[in-house]
Amino acid sequence: MNEQLVADGAPQAVSGLYQPRLPRWAPAALALGAAVLAIAIGLGAGLGSRVQWGLLAGVLYVAATFVVAARVEGRRQAKDRLATSLVWVCFLIAVVPLVSLMWETIARGIKVLDGNFLSHSMAGVLTIQPGGGVYHAIIGTLEQVGIATVIAAPIGLLTAIYLVEYGRGRLAKAVTFFVDVMTGIPSIVAGLFVLSFWILMMDNGYSGFAGSMALAILMMPVVVRSTEEMLKLVPNELREASLALGVPKWRTILKVVLPTAIGGIATGVMLAVARIAGESAPIVLLVFGSQLINNNPFEGAQSSLPYYIYEQWAAGNEASYDRAWAAALVLIAFVMILNLVARGIARWKAPRGGRS
């Protein structure tokens, strides 16, 4: 069959089997035209919000893509382009708020974020005065999240091993049910439970350890679920081969199953840590906050990054607002580092294809 190339690179068949195609630049041109038309309509209708312009541009782009594709390429291809354009519009709707949040946090937090801010506490600094730092809150966050991880990670790991490797009958169903219930528990409920049990009933004081127990409650179901899914991905052939050699089941789990899934397990633990690092409700109830550096999480009030942000924003003045934005930027950086570490571990421990 004789073919010729059109300007955009798509083949044209001379024999009548030619399927018309939009040029490659058509989606970009339609998007640009939709944006210009949305701005014109917005200005003409008196719509002052750029968010409204963006939503209107998205609707116009999707409609224009379907209409033009239907006239040129047919309804079947138009439906495919409609689905693609909807995916792109939804992606942009999801990304724009995140980018806006990051831009706002960086723009406002960078004003006071420096070495002095990271290495000093709020001891002796009035909230209406500039200066002070977030060092005591960083120490509190690291200690509280670390203790919560030490408590929750082993319990979650062992629970997941039981559910996947041993769990049968009513007990396994009950454990699964309670894990699902714990996944949806609001953080304030975990804080109230620890407050009533640890502080009111057992007459212990406010401390970083009390906050760690509440964070551990929130972290456990995430670790259980992520570890459980990773263990299920381990091929049964590996277990059967180990058991066929006479290796006990506990040793098979320890030497075969866990090393195979360790990358995913570590990623799940890191993501669970990132999930609890920004919790503020249980910290407000249990840690009580402090302007001083307290390196002992088991005694006395302690601060943390979420509590510090709440505390500074509640002060209600320009200097405290700047400190709150800077602390929020530090917290975002902390969570981002944890996510990067999780991805690094997953890539490092990922199975490598091909023969060694």
C-alpha positions as CSV (number, residue, x, y, z in Angstrom):
1,M,0.0,0.0,0.0
2,N,1.3,3.4,-1.0
3,E,1.6,5.9,1.9
4,Q,2.6,9.5,2.2
5,L,3.5,11.5,5.3
6,V,1.6,14.6,6.2
7,A,3.3,17.5,7.8
8,D,2.7,16.4,11.4
9,G,4.2,12.9,10.8
10,A,1.0,10.9,10.7
11,P,0.7,8.4,7.8
12,Q,-2.0,9.0,5.1
13,A,-3.1,6.1,2.9
14,V,-4.1,6.9,-0.7
15,S,-6.3,3.8,-1.1
16,G,-9.2,5.1,1.0
17,L,-8.2,3.5,4.3
18,Y,-7.1,6.9,5.6
19,Q,-7.9,7.7,9.2
20,P,-7.9,11.5,9.9
21,R,-5.8,12.5,12.9
22,L,-5.4,15.7,14.7
23,P,-1.9,17.2,14.5
24,R,0.3,16.7,17.6
25,W,0.1,20.4,18.5
26,A,-3.7,20.3,18.6
27,P,-4.1,19.6,22.3
28,A,-1.7,22.4,23.3
29,A,-3.5,24.8,20.9
30,L,-6.9,23.8,22.3
31,A,-5.6,24.3,25.8
32,L,-4.2,27.8,25.0
33,G,-7.4,28.8,23.2
34,A,-9.5,27.5,26.2
35,A,-7.4,29.6,28.6
36,V,-7.6,32.7,26.5
37,L,-11.4,32.3,26.1
38,A,-11.9,31.6,29.8
39,I,-10.0,34.8,30.7
40,A,-12.1,36.8,28.3
41,I,-15.3,35.4,29.6
42,G,-14.1,35.9,33.2
43,L,-13.3,39.5,32.6
44,G,-16.5,40.1,30.7
45,A,-18.6,38.5,33.4
46,G,-16.8,40.2,36.2
47,L,-15.3,37.0,37.7
48,G,-12.3,38.3,39.7
49,S,-11.0,34.9,40.9
50,R,-8.3,33.2,38.9
51,V,-9.6,29.9,40.3
52,Q,-12.9,30.4,38.5
53,W,-10.9,31.2,35.3
54,G,-9.0,28.0,35.6
55,L,-12.1,25.9,36.2
56,L,-13.8,27.5,33.3
57,A,-10.7,26.9,31.1
58,G,-10.8,23.2,32.1
59,V,-14.4,22.8,31.1
60,L,-13.9,24.6,27.8
61,Y,-10.8,22.5,27.0
62,V,-12.6,19.2,27.6
63,A,-15.6,20.3,25.6
64,A,-13.5,21.7,22.7
65,T,-11.3,18.6,22.6
66,F,-14.4,16.3,22.3
67,V,-16.1,18.4,19.6
68,V,-13.0,18.9,17.5
69,A,-11.9,15.2,17.8
70,A,-15.4,14.1,16.9
71,R,-15.5,16.1,13.7
72,V,-12.0,15.2,12.6
73,E,-11.3,11.7,14.0
74,G,-14.8,10.2,14.7
75,R,-16.7,9.7,17.9
76,R,-14.7,6.6,19.0
77,Q,-11.4,8.5,19.0
78,A,-13.1,11.5,20.4
79,K,-14.2,9.5,23.5
80,D,-10.6,8.4,24.0
81,R,-9.4,12.0,23.8
82,L,-12.2,13.1,26.1
83,A,-11.0,10.6,28.8
84,T,-7.4,11.7,28.3
85,S,-8.3,15.4,28.7
86,L,-10.4,14.7,31.8
87,V,-7.4,12.9,33.4
88,W,-5.2,15.9,32.6
89,V,-7.7,18.4,34.0
90,C,-8.2,16.4,37.2
91,F,-4.4,16.1,37.5
92,L,-4.0,19.9,37.3
93,I,-6.9,20.5,39.7
94,A,-5.1,18.2,42.2
95,V,-1.6,19.7,41.6
96,V,-2.4,23.4,41.7
97,P,-3.5,23.5,45.4
98,L,-0.4,21.5,46.4
99,V,1.9,23.8,44.4
100,S,0.2,26.9,45.8
101,L,0.5,25.6,49.3
102,M,4.3,24.9,48.9
103,W,4.8,28.3,47.2
104,E,3.0,30.1,50.0
105,T,4.8,28.2,52.8
106,I,8.2,28.7,51.2
107,A,7.6,32.4,50.5
108,R,6.4,33.2,54.0
109,G,8.6,30.7,55.9
110,I,11.9,31.7,54.4
111,K,11.8,35.1,56.0
112,V,13.1,33.9,59.4
113,L,14.4,30.5,58.5
114,D,18.1,30.5,59.2
115,G,20.7,28.9,61.4
116,N,19.7,31.0,64.4
117,F,16.1,29.9,64.1
118,L,17.0,26.3,63.9
119,S,19.5,26.4,66.8
120,H,17.6,28.4,69.4
121,S,14.4,28.0,71.5
122,M,11.8,30.5,72.6
123,A,13.3,30.8,76.1
124,G,13.1,34.4,77.2
125,V,11.5,35.6,73.9
126,L,8.2,37.4,74.0
127,T,5.7,36.3,71.3
128,I,5.4,39.9,70.0
129,Q,9.2,40.2,69.6
130,P,11.1,38.9,66.6
131,G,13.8,36.2,67.2
132,G,13.6,32.9,68.9
133,G,13.7,29.6,67.3
134,V,12.4,26.1,66.8
135,Y,15.2,24.0,68.2
136,H,13.2,22.8,71.2
137,A,10.3,21.8,69.0
138,I,12.5,19.8,66.6
139,I,14.0,17.9,69.6
140,G,10.5,17.1,70.8
141,T,9.2,16.0,67.4
142,L,12.3,13.7,66.9
143,E,12.0,12.1,70.3
144,Q,8.2,11.7,70.2
145,V,8.1,10.3,66.7
146,G,11.1,8.0,67.5
147,I,9.5,6.6,70.6
148,A,6.2,6.1,68.8
149,T,8.1,4.2,66.0
150,V,9.9,2.0,68.5
151,I,6.5,1.1,70.1
152,A,4.3,0.7,66.9
153,A,6.7,-0.8,64.3
154,P,7.4,-4.1,66.1
155,I,3.8,-4.5,67.2
156,G,2.5,-3.8,63.7
157,L,5.1,-6.0,62.1
158,L,4.3,-9.0,64.4
159,T,0.6,-8.5,63.9
160,A,1.0,-8.5,60.1
161,I,3.1,-11.7,60.3
162,Y,0.4,-13.3,62.4
163,L,-2.4,-12.3,60.0
164,V,-0.6,-13.5,56.8
165,E,1.4,-16.5,58.0
166,Y,-0.7,-17.9,60.9
167,G,-4.0,-16.1,61.1
168,R,-7.0,-18.4,60.8
169,G,-10.4,-18.5,62.4
170,R,-12.2,-16.0,64.6
171,L,-9.2,-14.5,66.3
172,A,-7.7,-13.5,62.9
173,K,-11.0,-12.0,61.8
174,A,-11.3,-10.1,65.1
175,V,-7.8,-8.7,64.8
176,T,-8.5,-7.6,61.2
177,F,-11.7,-6.0,62.2
178,F,-10.0,-4.0,65.0
179,V,-7.1,-3.0,62.7
180,D,-9.7,-1.6,60.3
181,V,-11.5,0.3,63.1
182,M,-8.2,1.7,64.4
183,T,-7.3,3.0,60.9
184,G,-10.3,5.3,61.0
185,I,-9.9,6.5,64.6
186,P,-9.6,10.4,64.7
187,S,-6.3,11.5,66.3
188,I,-8.1,13.4,69.0
189,V,-9.8,10.2,70.2
190,A,-6.3,8.6,70.6
191,G,-5.2,11.6,72.6
192,L,-8.3,11.5,74.8
193,F,-7.7,7.8,75.5
194,V,-4.1,8.3,76.6
195,L,-5.1,11.4,78.6
196,S,-7.8,9.5,80.6
197,F,-5.7,6.4,81.1
198,W,-2.1,7.6,81.5
199,I,-2.6,11.1,83.0
200,L,-5.9,11.1,84.9
201,M,-6.2,7.5,86.0
202,M,-2.5,6.7,86.6
203,D,-1.7,10.2,87.8
204,N,1.3,10.7,85.4
205,G,2.2,14.2,84.3
206,Y,2.3,15.7,80.8
207,S,5.3,14.5,78.8
208,G,6.6,13.7,75.4
209,F,6.1,10.0,76.2
210,A,2.4,10.5,76.6
211,G,2.2,12.0,73.2
212,S,4.3,9.2,71.8
213,M,1.8,6.6,73.0
214,A,-1.1,8.4,71.2
215,L,1.0,8.7,68.0
216,A,1.8,4.9,68.3
217,I,-1.9,4.1,68.4
218,L,-2.3,6.1,65.2
219,M,0.8,4.5,63.6
220,M,0.1,0.9,64.3
221,P,-2.8,0.2,61.8
222,V,-0.8,1.9,59.0
223,V,2.2,-0.4,59.7
224,V,0.0,-3.5,59.9
225,R,-1.8,-2.8,56.6
226,S,1.3,-1.9,54.7
227,T,3.3,-4.8,56.0
228,E,0.5,-7.2,55.4
229,E,0.2,-6.3,51.8
230,M,4.0,-6.6,51.3
231,L,4.0,-10.1,52.9
232,K,1.2,-11.2,50.6
233,L,3.3,-10.2,47.6
234,V,6.0,-12.7,48.6
235,P,5.6,-15.8,46.3
236,N,4.3,-18.9,48.0
237,E,6.9,-20.9,46.1
238,L,9.7,-19.4,48.2
239,R,7.9,-20.5,51.4
240,E,7.3,-24.0,50.0
241,A,10.9,-24.4,48.8
242,S,12.2,-23.5,52.3
243,L,9.7,-25.8,54.1
244,A,10.5,-28.6,51.7
245,L,14.1,-28.4,52.8
246,G,13.0,-29.0,56.4
247,V,13.4,-25.4,57.6
248,P,10.9,-24.6,60.4
249,K,8.2,-22.1,59.6
250,W,9.5,-19.4,62.0
251,R,12.9,-19.6,60.4
252,T,11.4,-19.5,56.9
253,I,9.6,-16.3,57.9
254,L,12.7,-14.8,59.4
255,K,15.2,-15.8,56.7
256,V,13.1,-15.9,53.5
257,V,9.8,-14.0,53.8
258,L,11.0,-10.9,55.7
259,P,14.2,-10.3,53.7
260,T,12.2,-10.6,50.5
261,A,9.6,-8.0,51.6
262,I,12.0,-5.8,53.7
263,G,12.0,-2.9,51.1
264,G,8.2,-2.6,51.1
265,I,8.0,-3.0,54.9
266,A,10.6,-0.3,55.5
267,T,8.7,2.0,53.0
268,G,5.5,1.4,54.9
269,V,7.0,2.2,58.2
270,M,8.5,5.4,56.9
271,L,5.2,6.5,55.4
272,A,3.5,5.8,58.8
273,V,6.2,7.9,60.5
274,A,5.5,10.7,58.0
275,R,1.7,10.4,58.7
276,I,2.1,10.9,62.5
277,A,4.8,13.6,62.3
278,G,2.3,16.3,61.6
279,E,-0.4,15.3,64.1
280,S,-1.3,18.2,66.5
281,A,-4.4,17.2,68.3
282,P,-3.0,14.5,70.6
283,I,0.2,16.6,71.2
284,V,-1.9,19.6,72.4
285,L,-3.7,17.3,74.9
286,L,-0.7,15.3,76.2
287,V,2.6,17.2,75.7
288,F,1.3,20.5,77.0
289,G,4.0,22.6,75.3
290,S,7.1,24.3,76.6
291,Q,9.2,27.3,75.6
292,L,12.4,25.6,77.0
293,I,14.5,22.8,75.7
294,N,13.5,19.5,77.3
295,N,15.6,16.6,76.2
296,N,13.9,14.2,78.5
297,P,10.6,12.9,76.9
298,F,9.6,11.0,80.0
299,E,9.4,14.0,82.4
300,G,7.9,17.4,82.1
301,A,6.2,19.3,79.3
302,Q,7.7,19.3,75.9
303,S,7.1,21.0,72.6
304,S,6.9,19.7,69.0
305,L,6.7,21.2,65.6
306,P,2.9,20.9,65.2
307,Y,2.3,22.3,68.7
308,Y,4.8,25.1,68.0
309,I,3.0,26.1,64.8
310,Y,-0.4,26.1,66.7
311,E,1.1,28.1,69.6
312,Q,2.7,30.7,67.4
313,W,-0.3,31.2,65.2
314,A,-2.5,31.6,68.2
315,A,-0.3,34.4,69.5
316,G,-1.8,36.6,66.7
317,N,1.0,39.0,65.8
318,E,3.3,39.4,62.8
319,A,6.5,38.0,64.5
320,S,4.7,34.9,65.6
321,Y,3.1,34.4,62.2
322,D,6.6,34.4,60.6
323,R,7.8,31.8,63.1
324,A,4.7,29.7,62.5
325,W,5.3,29.7,58.7
326,A,9.0,28.9,59.2
327,A,8.2,26.0,61.5
328,A,5.6,24.7,58.9
329,L,8.4,24.8,56.3
330,V,10.7,22.8,58.6
331,L,7.9,20.2,59.2
332,I,7.2,19.9,55.4
333,A,11.0,19.4,54.9
334,F,11.0,16.7,57.6
335,V,8.1,14.8,56.0
336,M,9.6,15.2,52.6
337,I,12.9,13.8,53.8
338,L,11.1,10.8,55.3
339,N,9.3,10.1,52.0
340,L,12.6,10.4,50.0
341,V,14.2,7.9,52.4
342,A,11.3,5.6,52.0
343,R,11.6,5.7,48.2
344,G,15.4,5.2,48.4
345,I,14.9,2.1,50.6
346,A,12.3,0.7,48.2
347,R,14.6,1.2,45.2
348,W,17.6,-0.2,47.1
349,K,15.8,-3.3,48.2
350,A,13.7,-3.8,45.0
351,P,14.3,-7.1,43.2
352,R,16.7,-6.7,40.3
353,G,15.8,-8.2,36.9
354,G,18.0,-10.3,34.8
355,R,20.6,-12.8,35.8
356,S,23.4,-11.9,38.2
